[in-house]
Amino acid sequence: MISKQTIDKIFSTIRVEEIVGEYVQLKRAGSNFKGLSPFHDEKTPSFVVSASKQIWKDFSTGKGGTAISFLMEIENFTYPEALRHAAKKYGIEIEEDQKDFSEEAKNAQSERDLLYKIHEVANDFFQNFLWEVEEGKSIGLSYFKERELRDDIIKKFQLGYSPEKKNAFTEYALEKGYSKEILEKSGLSIFPENSPAGIDRFRERVIFPIHSFSGRVLGFGARILKNNVKTAKYLNSPETEIYHKSNVLYGLNQSKQAISRKNVCLLVEGYMDVISLHMSGIENVVASSGTSLTTEQIKLIKRLTENVTILFDGDNAGIKASFRSIDMLLTEGMNIRVMLFPDGDDPDSFARKHPQEYVEKFIENEAMDFIDFKAEILFKEIGDDPIKKAEAIRDIVKSVSFVQNALKREVYLKQVSTKFGLSEQSLFNELDVQKQITQNQTHKAQIKAEAQQPAKLEVVNDPRDYIDPVLFNVTKLENDLINHMLNYGDVVLHRTAPDQQKYDITVIEEILHHFEEDDYEFQVELNKKIVDYIKEGIEKEELRKGNFFFGLMDEELSKAAVNSMNIYSELNDWTTRNIFSPNYGDKIPEQVAGDILIHKFRYVNFLISKAKGELAEYAESDESKYFEQLKKIQMLTMVSKELAKILNYSAITGIYTDR
């Protein structure tokens, strides 16, 4: 188990804006940062990061938390995994509590954990074989050197080599204690009937590890070096519980910071294209690794930028097939440019031929928008045929129909109008036709999908489920008081006693005194746990505010503390319209005093309601308890009336006390 000292060090060192900024393109908004939600499709940013409080809030989904909880959400990490990842990023050495470690290790061995671990072991094995073993150096390393790769680039991408021996890695992993089952599920080994000792899937190949956004190895790509073998040139890991090729982009982990910094992503096809561009100093590049571009991959890019430049080989026969990718990028709101390298060149060869500045300027100057690109490709084959010309223009307008922003659509259509000498009205008419065709196709696909689903009878819950308003009022005020303690617990309140003596007390102490004075029974179990921790702090002469709870191993408590912290979206800045709304916390002394009074009033009414319910039980069974309960109700009713006077409360007008 990770020691408490290490957890405290992690939380005191990490920066939420830096960790979230690797996944979300953040822009400063006042004292906060904002960006598009990584958990929900949206066009208006509703994801807010508070650098001062070190927390984040996604207003579109209601999620929120610390940098650690963000890693748990986005990467599906466990709490310890997220802590270890953050520690590695900031160079913090992990100290283990040895007493509990072995038990934690036993409980952590889920299949998913083992899949991550076996890929990590395989990655180390392949790299070690490349650098340390003669076969790896003479074959694998020599190949990379022939491709003019520097040592630092080979290590940056963790390239490796799988040896000729058919079960070298399988044998190694079995000796390490990994089971045949996990080796098969990972796709690293195959166990056919005629080879019970197993066969390495990637034997005799150079290895390209495929990393997640955060840098964990999910799978491998492998290239065979022999030309006389009848097998696929490239071989990839099969789909597993942790590797889904449609959700991964090669090089994204190594390129994400450059993409965010330059605000543009270069999209290429192969591993070597990415690696060669990196070696030339151009790092904002990822590859779809030979698969058709997917919506999930586009969303990964969109976390960092909305600008994509697609780089094609000059003689690529599949360029027309790429039109689908362009339409998908447009549907996701991306801004697209496309560039064709000269015939005979691809990004890999071009980057190796020319210096960085030349390559960058070439891409910048030669990249064209998708309209010019499609026109150049389509018009190569049509000559003077007017029918084919009309079909080509219709194809271009179809792509424009995928653009979601109305203003952008109009600008693109004006460009088409000018380029081909056509009236804007005829193009708008064609746009409407294409949009209708797309909608009909989508609708038919939905109907087909629904028809394939078996009919299910669903139990619909009554939306009018009863909520006790008395209990609701008590719980709400209880939560408000806990929020005051977590947000403003160390604020000193200047109070005056009934005998006119002045005294100072913290927010935490005043609210704790209120709870203890009334022998309050917490309605929310989590709130009771928070108060117990705060009381423990008082005994140790510590004032434990919200930040204290972030570093606890109890993730439920940590999340509760974060959710209670105040972080406000600045999406609607009313000050630009000379409307200045009050900020929560501007009048803490009044707010705390008022909420304590209201909570006391609500709690007394809750006790009256509870006592009346018990009264019916004693009416026939216990006369003495019945009258005792009546007296209790009368006393509580008197207290309630006194509090109502102080609060200026009536059943009709509610509470109007100046707070």
Salt bridges, closest charged atoms under 4 A:
ASP8 OD1 - LYS4 NZ 2.59
GLU17 OE2 - ARG15 NH2 3.04
GLU22 OE2 - LYS89 NZ 2.47
GLU22 OE1 - LYS256 NZ 3.34
ASP41 OD2 - LYS299 NZ 3.03
GLU73 OE1 - LYS63 NZ 3.32
GLU81 OE2 - ARG216 NH1 3.61
GLU96 OE2 - ARG84 NH1 2.93
GLU111 OE1 - LYS185 NZ 2.71
GLU120 OE2 - LYS117 NZ 3.49
ASP151 OD1 - LYS145 NZ 2.30
ASP152 OD1 - ARG150 NE 2.94
GLU171 OE1 - LYS165 NZ 2.86
GLU181 OE2 - LYS185 NZ 3.32
GLU204 OE1 - LYS226 NZ 2.74
GLU239 OE1 - HIS244 ND1 3.12
GLU241 OE2 - ARG112 NH1 3.83
GLU283 OE2 - LYS156 NZ 3.00
ASP345 OD1 - LYS353 NZ 2.98
ASP348 OD2 - ARG147 NH2 2.33
ASP348 OD1 - ARG352 NE 2.87
GLU357 OE2 - LYS361 NZ 3.74
GLU360 OE2 - LYS262 NZ 3.97
ASP372 OD1 - LYS419 NZ 3.00
GLU381 OE1 - LYS320 NZ 2.91
GLU391 OE2 - ARG394 NH1 2.77
ASP395 OD1 - LYS374 NZ 2.64
GLU424 OE1 - LYS414 NZ 3.08
GLU430 OE2 - ARG394 NE 3.11
ASP462 OD1 - ARG464 NE 3.06
ASP480 OD2 - LYS476 NZ 2.86
ASP490 OD1 - LYS545 NZ 3.53
ASP504 OD1 - HIS494 ND1 2.78
GLU510 OE2 - ARG495 NH2 2.74
GLU516 OE2 - LYS535 NZ 3.90
GLU517 OE1 - LYS600 NZ 3.29
ASP518 OD2 - HIS514 ND1 3.46
ASP518 OD2 - LYS600 NZ 3.02
GLU521 OE1 - LYS610 NZ 3.88
ASP532 OD2 - LYS528 NZ 3.25
GLU536 OE1 - ARG544 NH1 2.83
GLU542 OE1 - ARG544 NE 3.02
ASP554 OD2 - LYS529 NZ 3.05
ASP595 OD2 - HIS484 NE2 2.66
ASP595 OD1 - ARG659 NH2 2.08
GLU642 OE2 - LYS645 NZ 3.73
